[in-house]
Amino acid sequence: MAGTQVAATKHVVLPVRGMSCAACVAHVEKALKSLAGVIEAKVNLMAGKAAVDYEPEKVSIPDMVRVVTDVGFEIVTEELSVKVAGMTCAACVNKVERTVKKLPGVANAVVNLATESAKVEYYPGTVTKSEIKQAIEALGYNVEERGDAQSELDREREAREAEISRQRRNMWLTWPVSLIAMLGTMREMWILDRFIPEWLGNNFT
Protein backbone atom coordinates (compact mmCIF):
# COMPACT_ATOMS: atom_id res chain seq x y z
CA MET A 1 0.00 0.00 0.00
CA ALA A 2 1.30 3.41 -0.94
CA GLY A 3 2.59 5.46 1.97
CA THR A 4 3.12 2.44 4.24
CA GLN A 5 6.43 2.66 6.12
CA VAL A 6 8.46 -0.48 6.77
CA ALA A 7 9.95 -0.53 10.27
CA ALA A 8 13.74 -0.62 10.36
CA THR A 9 15.11 -3.92 11.63
CA LYS A 10 18.44 -5.00 13.04
CA HIS A 11 20.19 -8.30 13.51
CA VAL A 12 22.14 -9.20 16.64
CA VAL A 13 23.88 -12.33 17.91
CA LEU A 14 23.86 -12.78 21.68
CA PRO A 15 26.24 -15.19 23.47
CA VAL A 16 24.17 -17.31 25.86
CA ARG A 17 25.75 -19.22 28.73
CA GLY A 18 24.17 -22.12 30.62
CA MET A 19 22.31 -24.02 27.90
CA SER A 20 22.77 -27.79 27.93
CA CYS A 21 19.89 -29.33 25.97
CA ALA A 22 17.14 -28.79 23.42
CA ALA A 23 14.76 -27.74 26.18
CA CYS A 24 17.13 -24.90 27.08
CA VAL A 25 17.10 -23.74 23.48
CA ALA A 26 13.30 -23.77 23.45
CA HIS A 27 13.13 -21.73 26.66
CA VAL A 28 15.48 -19.06 25.35
CA GLU A 29 13.75 -18.83 21.97
CA LYS A 30 10.32 -18.59 23.60
CA ALA A 31 11.51 -15.86 25.96
CA LEU A 32 12.97 -13.76 23.15
CA LYS A 33 9.99 -14.21 20.86
CA SER A 34 7.68 -13.06 23.66
CA LEU A 35 9.09 -9.55 23.33
CA ALA A 36 7.14 -7.13 21.19
CA GLY A 37 9.47 -6.04 18.42
CA VAL A 38 11.36 -9.33 18.10
CA ILE A 39 10.72 -10.62 14.60
CA GLU A 40 12.69 -13.85 14.77
CA ALA A 41 14.92 -15.62 17.28
CA LYS A 42 17.00 -18.70 16.55
CA VAL A 43 19.22 -20.29 19.18
CA ASN A 44 22.21 -22.54 18.45
CA LEU A 45 23.03 -24.88 21.33
CA MET A 46 26.50 -25.91 20.11
CA ALA A 47 27.60 -22.34 19.45
CA GLY A 48 25.89 -21.02 22.56
CA LYS A 49 24.41 -18.10 20.65
CA ALA A 50 21.03 -16.58 19.93
CA ALA A 51 20.49 -14.80 16.61
CA VAL A 52 17.74 -12.20 16.85
CA ASP A 53 16.06 -10.00 14.24
CA TYR A 54 14.27 -7.11 15.90
CA GLU A 55 12.86 -3.61 15.60
CA PRO A 56 15.04 -1.29 17.72
CA GLU A 57 12.21 1.20 18.10
CA LYS A 58 10.13 -1.40 19.93
CA VAL A 59 12.64 -3.54 21.81
CA SER A 60 16.18 -3.08 23.12
CA ILE A 61 19.08 -5.38 23.84
CA PRO A 62 18.68 -4.87 27.62
CA ASP A 63 15.11 -6.17 27.18
CA MET A 64 16.49 -9.31 25.55
CA VAL A 65 19.08 -9.75 28.28
CA ARG A 66 16.38 -9.41 30.92
CA VAL A 67 14.06 -12.10 29.53
CA VAL A 68 16.91 -14.56 28.94
CA THR A 69 18.12 -13.99 32.50
CA ASP A 70 14.58 -14.45 33.81
CA VAL A 71 14.43 -17.99 32.39
CA GLY A 72 17.71 -18.94 34.06
CA PHE A 73 20.45 -18.23 31.53
CA GLU A 74 23.15 -15.60 31.14
CA ILE A 75 24.16 -13.28 28.33
CA VAL A 76 27.96 -13.21 28.43
CA THR A 77 29.72 -9.85 28.67
CA GLU A 78 33.25 -8.74 27.87
CA GLU A 79 35.21 -5.74 29.12
CA LEU A 80 37.10 -3.14 27.13
CA SER A 81 39.64 -0.99 28.97
CA VAL A 82 40.89 2.13 27.18
CA LYS A 83 42.97 5.19 27.94
CA VAL A 84 41.07 8.40 27.17
CA ALA A 85 43.34 11.43 26.75
CA GLY A 86 42.01 14.97 26.68
CA MET A 87 39.46 14.92 29.50
CA THR A 88 39.78 17.92 31.83
CA CYS A 89 36.75 17.89 34.15
CA ALA A 90 33.74 16.01 35.48
CA ALA A 91 31.67 17.22 32.53
CA CYS A 92 34.04 15.37 30.20
CA VAL A 93 33.62 12.21 32.25
CA ASN A 94 29.84 12.47 32.17
CA LYS A 95 29.83 13.10 28.45
CA VAL A 96 31.94 10.04 27.67
CA GLU A 97 29.94 7.77 29.98
CA ARG A 98 26.61 9.02 28.64
CA THR A 99 27.68 8.57 25.02
CA VAL A 100 29.07 5.07 25.50
CA LYS A 101 26.09 3.86 27.53
CA LYS A 102 23.78 4.87 24.69
CA LEU A 103 25.45 2.42 22.32
CA PRO A 104 23.33 -0.69 21.70
CA GLY A 105 24.98 -3.62 23.45
CA VAL A 106 26.83 -1.66 26.13
CA ALA A 107 25.89 -2.90 29.60
CA ASN A 108 27.86 -0.35 31.59
CA ALA A 109 30.63 2.23 31.33
CA VAL A 110 32.80 3.74 34.06
CA VAL A 111 35.16 6.63 33.29
CA ASN A 112 37.92 7.82 35.63
CA LEU A 113 39.30 11.33 35.16
CA ALA A 114 42.35 10.85 37.41
CA THR A 115 43.62 7.80 35.55
CA GLU A 116 42.31 8.95 32.15
CA SER A 117 40.65 5.57 31.70
CA ALA A 118 37.34 4.06 30.71
CA LYS A 119 36.10 0.54 31.39
CA VAL A 120 33.23 -0.59 29.20
CA GLU A 121 31.22 -3.75 29.78
CA TYR A 122 29.46 -4.90 26.63
CA TYR A 123 27.76 -7.86 25.00
CA PRO A 124 29.99 -9.28 22.24
CA GLY A 125 28.12 -9.65 18.98
CA THR A 126 26.05 -6.54 19.64
CA VAL A 127 28.72 -3.85 19.44
CA THR A 128 32.41 -3.94 18.53
CA LYS A 129 35.45 -2.50 20.27
CA SER A 130 36.04 -0.27 17.26
CA GLU A 131 32.53 1.18 17.50
CA ILE A 132 33.03 1.97 21.19
CA LYS A 133 36.38 3.66 20.57
CA GLN A 134 35.04 5.59 17.60
CA ALA A 135 32.13 6.90 19.69
CA ILE A 136 34.60 8.31 22.24
CA GLU A 137 36.91 9.72 19.57
CA ALA A 138 33.94 11.47 17.96
CA LEU A 139 33.70 13.53 21.15
CA GLY A 140 37.21 14.87 20.55
CA TYR A 141 39.28 12.60 22.80
CA ASN A 142 42.20 10.34 21.96
CA VAL A 143 41.59 6.66 22.69
CA GLU A 144 44.14 3.91 23.17
CA GLU A 145 43.19 0.37 24.09
CA ARG A 146 45.05 -0.68 27.22
CA GLY A 147 44.92 -4.32 26.23
CA ASP A 148 47.35 -3.63 23.34
CA ALA A 149 50.03 -2.25 25.67
CA GLN A 150 49.39 -4.97 28.25
CA SER A 151 49.76 -7.72 25.65
CA GLU A 152 53.13 -6.31 24.65
CA LEU A 153 54.26 -6.24 28.28
CA ASP A 154 53.12 -9.84 28.71
CA ARG A 155 55.10 -10.90 25.65
CA GLU A 156 58.23 -9.15 26.94
CA ARG A 157 57.86 -10.76 30.37
CA GLU A 158 57.45 -14.21 28.82
CA ALA A 159 60.56 -13.67 26.71
CA ARG A 160 62.58 -12.65 29.78
CA GLU A 161 61.37 -15.65 31.75
CA ALA A 162 62.24 -17.98 28.87
CA GLU A 163 65.76 -16.53 28.68
CA ILE A 164 66.25 -16.91 32.44
CA SER A 165 65.12 -20.55 32.24
CA ARG A 166 67.52 -21.20 29.36
CA GLN A 167 70.45 -19.72 31.25
CA ARG A 168 69.54 -21.70 34.37
CA ARG A 169 69.54 -24.96 32.37
CA ASN A 170 72.91 -24.10 30.86
CA MET A 171 74.28 -23.35 34.31
CA TRP A 172 73.28 -26.75 35.69
CA LEU A 173 74.85 -28.44 32.66
CA THR A 174 78.16 -26.56 32.64
CA TRP A 175 78.90 -26.33 36.35
CA PRO A 176 79.39 -30.08 36.97
CA VAL A 177 81.65 -30.37 33.91
CA SER A 178 83.67 -27.34 35.00
CA LEU A 179 83.99 -28.71 38.53
CA ILE A 180 85.24 -32.07 37.27
CA ALA A 181 87.79 -30.36 35.02
CA MET A 182 88.98 -28.18 37.89
CA LEU A 183 89.41 -31.15 40.22
CA GLY A 184 91.38 -32.93 37.52
CA THR A 185 93.88 -30.10 37.30
CA MET A 186 94.22 -30.06 41.07
CA ARG A 187 94.94 -33.80 41.36
CA GLU A 188 98.66 -33.25 41.41
CA MET A 189 98.32 -31.41 44.70
CA TRP A 190 99.40 -33.91 47.36
CA ILE A 191 96.42 -33.18 49.57
CA LEU A 192 93.88 -34.07 46.88
CA ASP A 193 95.84 -36.87 45.23
CA ARG A 194 94.46 -39.51 47.52
CA PHE A 195 90.82 -38.47 46.97
CA ILE A 196 90.65 -37.74 43.24
CA PRO A 197 90.75 -40.62 40.74
CA GLU A 198 93.81 -40.72 38.52
CA TRP A 199 91.78 -40.60 35.31
CA LEU A 200 90.60 -37.06 36.13
CA GLY A 201 94.15 -35.87 35.69
CA ASN A 202 94.57 -37.46 32.25
CA ASN A 203 95.07 -35.22 29.28
CA PHE A 204 92.49 -36.26 26.68
CA THR A 205 93.74 -33.91 23.98
N, C-alpha and C positions, 0 to 999 in steps of 0.2 A: 504494500500500500504506500502511495506517495506520501512523503512527509514523516514516515515512521523512522525513528532513530534506533539503531542497533546499539545496545549497551556494550561498552568496551570491556573486554575480558583479558585476564592475565593467566599465566600458567606458572605454577610453583611446585617445587619438589621438596617435601619436608622429610628430614631424617627421623624415623620413629624407633625408639628403643623400647624393648620389653616384649615384643611379639614373638610367639613361639609356635603358633599353629594357625590353621585356617580359620578357626573361630576368632582368633585375635584380629586377623585381617578383616573379617566381617564386622567386628565391633568398631574398628577404626573407620572403615568405609561408611558404615551407617551413621556414626557420629558426625563425620564431615558432611555427608549428604543432607543431614538434618538442618544444616545452616542455610538460611535464605541467602541466595547469592552464589552458592556453590553449584556449578553446572555439572561437574563430573569429578569423581574421586576414585582413583585406582591405587590399591596398595600392593606392593611387592614384598612378600615375606622374606625371600632370600636376600634382597637388597636392603631391606629394612627402611623402605622409603614409601611415601605417599605422594602421588602426583595429583595435583588439584587444579582444575580449571574453574575460575571464579570471576565474579564481577566486583572489583575493588570498591565501587561505590556502595555496595550492599553488605559486604563482609570483609573483614580484615584478617591478617595473619594471626594477630593475638586471639581472635575469635576461634580460629582453627586450633591453635595451641590449647586453648581452654577446654574445648570439647574433647580433644584427644586425651588430655590430662584427666578429665572427669571420668573417662572410661578405664583409667588405670595404666596409661602408657605415657611415655615421655618424648617430647620433641627435643632432640639433642641441640645444644648450643656450642659455639666456639667463641674464643676471645681474641680480639685484635688489640694489640698495644702499640700505640704510635707516639712519637714525639711531635708536639705541635709548637712551632716557633712563631713568635710574633704576638702572642697574647700579652696584654698589659694590665688588665683589670678584671674584676668580677663580671662585668658586662660581657667581656670576651668569652669567658668561661660559659656563661649562660647561653650565649649565642651558639657556641659550638655544640653544647649538649642538646639544646633545643632542635638544632638542625639535624643532628645525627639521629636523635630519637624519632624524628618524623619519617625516617627512611623505612620502607616496608621491610620487615624481617629483622629489625634491630630490637632486641629485647631490653637493653639498657645501655646507658653511656655515662661514664664518670670522667670528668675533666679536672685536672689539678693544675692550678696556675703556678704554684711554687716549683713543681718538677717539670712543667711544660709537657705534660703527658695526658693522654686520653686512653681509657680502656673501654672497649666497646664489646658488648656481648650480643651475638647475633645468631640467627638460625641459618646454617649453611644451606645453600640451594635457593635461598630467598633473596639474598643480597650478597654482593662480592666485596672483597677487601678493597678492590680498586674503586668501587662505587662509594664506599665509605670515605676513603681518602680524598677522592675527587670532591665530595660534598664539603669537606672541611677546607680544601684548597680554594674552592669557589668563594669562600668567605674572606679570602686574602691571607691565609696562613700557610706556612710551609710545613709539610707533613713528611715524616720519615718513620718507616715501620721499624720498631725496636727489634722485632724478631730477626731482621736481616743482620743487624750488628751483633746480636746475641749468637746467631748461628756461626758467624765468623769467629767469635771468641771461643765457642765450643770446639770448632775445628782446630784452632791454634792450641788449645789446651790438650786435645787428644793427640796432636802431633808431638807436643812436648813430653807427654806421658809415654808415648811410644818410644821416643828417643831415650828417655831415662831407663826404660825397661831394657832396651837393646844394650845400653852401656853396662847395665847391671849384669846381664847375661855374659857379656864379654869379660867383665871383671871376674866372675866366678870361674870362667874357663881359663883365663890367663894366669891368675894368681897361683893356683896349684903348680902349674908348669914352671912358673918363674921361681917358686919356692924350691922345687926339686932341683932346678938348675943351680940355684944359689948354694944349696947344701952340697951339691956335687963339687963345686969349686972350693968349698971349705973343708972337704974331706981330708986334705993333707995336713990340716991342723991337728996336732997330736991329741987334743982334747976330744975332737969329734970323730977321730979315726975309728975308734972302737964301736961307735954307734951307727955310723953311716955305711951302708953296703959299698963294696969296692966298685961295683958296676956304675955307681953314680958319678964316680970320678973319671970314667972312661971318656976318651975323646972320640966322638962318633963321626967327626968330619973326615 
